[in-house]
Amino acid sequence: MLQLDHNKKYLLGCSFGPDSMALFDMLYQEKYNFEVAIVNYNIREESPLESQSLKQYCAEYDIVCHVLEIKDHKWFSNIEAECRKIRYQYFKDLTDTYHFDEVLIAHNEDDLIETYILQIQRKSLVEYYGIKEVNEMFGMTVRRPLLKFSKSNLLDYCRENYVPFIVDKSNYSFKYKRNIIRHKYVSHMSRRKRRVFENEISKKNAELKKIMNKLSSTNLHSVDELMKLSEKELAYAVTYLVRPFINNFAPSLRFIANFKKTLISYKPNIIIKISENYYLIKSYKNVEISDLSPVEYSYELKEPGELDTPYFYLDFRVDSKDRNVSIDDYPITICSLKGDEQYEIKGYKVKVSRLFIDWKLPLLLRNKWPCIKNKDGEIIYIPRYQNKFDKSGKCLNFYVK
C-alpha cells in the first residue's frame, strides 16, 4: 500500500489526528521500521491528551515514541509558522541523534489541493505547486506517502481498522482561510473534480520546471540576459537573486514592474531598496544585491614581495615599474579607495570618484577598489577597471579579484 523501503528507518511525525494515525497503522501492519515523534505545544486544550494517548498507544505496540513538551514559550503573531519551525527542528534533532533515513508526514490529497488553491489565491511566486511528495528540509529527507489518499479515505480507514484518533477542533474554525477552503470546497469535491485539480497542478509544475531550467542557464546578473526573459521568468529571476540575502523575499507585481523599468532605463546606475539592509543595484550592464557598506582594508608591504588577499593579488618580487612602484616608495600600502581622494595623472590631479565614472566602474566595486600608496601616503597607482578582464594565461604582477 505504501511502497516504502523496508531497509530504511523512518521517523513518523504524528499528531494523533486521523491522517497520521492511519499512516501509523499502515506502517505497523506492513512491518516497516519506524519510530514516532509528537510535539505538545500546550496551546490547545486537547494537546496534552493527544500526546499522552499517543504515548500509550505506542507502548501497546512496542513502538518508540519521542515527545517534545513546549512550556513557557513566548509566542509571536504567526503561531503556525513558529510551530512548524519548532516541529521540524525537533525532527531534525531526532534524525541526527537516532540516524533516521527519512521523516514521514501524513499530508493527504485534500492538503495538496488546499495548498494549491491558497497559492493561486495569493498570487505569490512558488517554487512548487501543491505539496512535494519528497523534499529536503532542515538537512533531512521528508516524505509524504499519503498524497493519493483523500481525507475521507483516511477517516474510513481508521474507523474500519479500529485505529484511535482525536480531531483537532481548530480544524473546524473558519478563522483560518485554509479551513474555509477545506470545508466549503475540497471536502465536497467529486473524484472527477479532484483529478482535474491534480492534472492542473502537474501541468503547472511542468511549466515551472521549464522556467527553472531556463534560469539555470541564464546569467541572472546580466541586464541584457534579464531583458530577454518573460515577466514571469523575470519575477523568478529576481527572487533567486535576492533570496540568498533575504530568506522570505517575495516580489510584488509592482516591484517586478519597477525592476523592468530599471533594466530598460538609460541611467547607468540605479539603486532600489529591497529591505532595511539590502539594495538591488543596476550598474551599467550588471545587476547585483548588496548592503552597500564600504569594504575597508589595508595591507603593508615593507619590501618587494607577494600578497594574496581576498581583494587582490600582487607579486612585485621581480618587477613593479609598470605599476609606478620603485624601491624608494617602500614601505607601500595597498588599501581600499575613498571617492573623495585625488590621483595625479600626467601632472593633473583627478578625483577618484571621477575616474570611477569614466571607467564605468560598477557601484559594488567602488566600495572596495584598491590603490597603492607610497611611504608618504600618496596614491601612486590605481589599477584601471576592465569590464572583460581575463587573467588566464597571463603573467600579471597585480590584479583585482
Steps between C-alpha positions, in 0.01 A plus 500: 500500500770750598784377276775613734841341556511227766877552532456858619434634849217754509389770744125565488394853590173433680224713652253225603265636231334258253754559219817426697333217694392334175860525381616358835279195454605447136867511602437255783289258294756497218783444750710808425778608737375825654481713812260782583542864600241746630525860620270626776494879458260540796294748299177305456299343783519151352876508428611316820237230439626447142863450603406280796266285288770456235758397762262235637411373153868473403575312823226245416662428164860526624576803280745765628325834554697826528315790664600866509320711760493875433454699821529870581562584134446861393280479190499770234239588236557217250450205736454247217839589351666487842349159575615370163856619562507343850354174366742454212801602707399232751474243219845606380649461848349151530620408151856603584494318835330173399602491131161484331515476122181699437229689685142407406220760507133409451396776258218371282326579172276764662809678637652493152196664334447749785864613473468545125180707531665723764804550276278607208293736718809666648651550151842450651803344336546139601785257449253212469122485462318294759714280726808301402493130575870513592718800582795607711426705812739600777757266346275191516283310251127549555257263328119523474368157399127581537455765227284258297265441795210737564411616850179292490703192392719533807206556737334187359825309540524593869138405569516172310826397669411627848787750501450767772539869426404844632372771266659843550209741567692788344465321163134604504560867577428734208753737650756337269470536123620145443209366707249695290647349181508154661142485627317707239675373187755218519305264727204513255704441183418202286771255396484643147546858626798391711663343191452828312682689777780245521554514122507880519758488779712256300482722189598815695796322660617387155486863382683609813772243436555649152543845655750363754698324227512820296613709797771248587672581170435875523745751645267663753747785553494607135262781403498379138405143596236611752340714228437186293286340770120503515335682791446174691856384435629838611305474825666168579840637396471791746385260773804277451731802502365635827419189708862416592493834685132523604358157576128564457522757218192493274482783243168670432374567147583869555857412598545292183359783288742750661789261453416463131500880465840504669639253245364705209619835641797675335626607842825311566457466876170439679449383859174339623456447873365151571535488879646694790849370419503390136478667161452376146754681283506544125846620406550537125439150364509318832248429776611424857366482856697678773479675833716778344714527810861598418761224515807639672833318493869587512809285439860616544794369300835606651704375205437345157301182556173313445150558644195278442190652659121464458504826299809487279812306408842670489849370416771769485794264564631539142376834367241768581595788273184448291307575821694822562666348808874548562722379783494852649120477552528225764342424734189512276138462607229331292162613626139572400431839342272779607311695236617842621873411468706641214733330253759672281493410130746670262548792735129551566318404818172314446240400756478123541119521472542660154730217390243244611235667285729521197595133534133400550603321816197315652371649825573183695867507403539866590465408866808278492718602204871501598782748455871502581639773726869580560669545836374862510136392458472629141303298245753385238290241318135404441426194282272589211164323488441270202151359451623187320824449690641149468813405694529145358823430314657831604787574736349778708678658792187678631130443440170556678300191591 
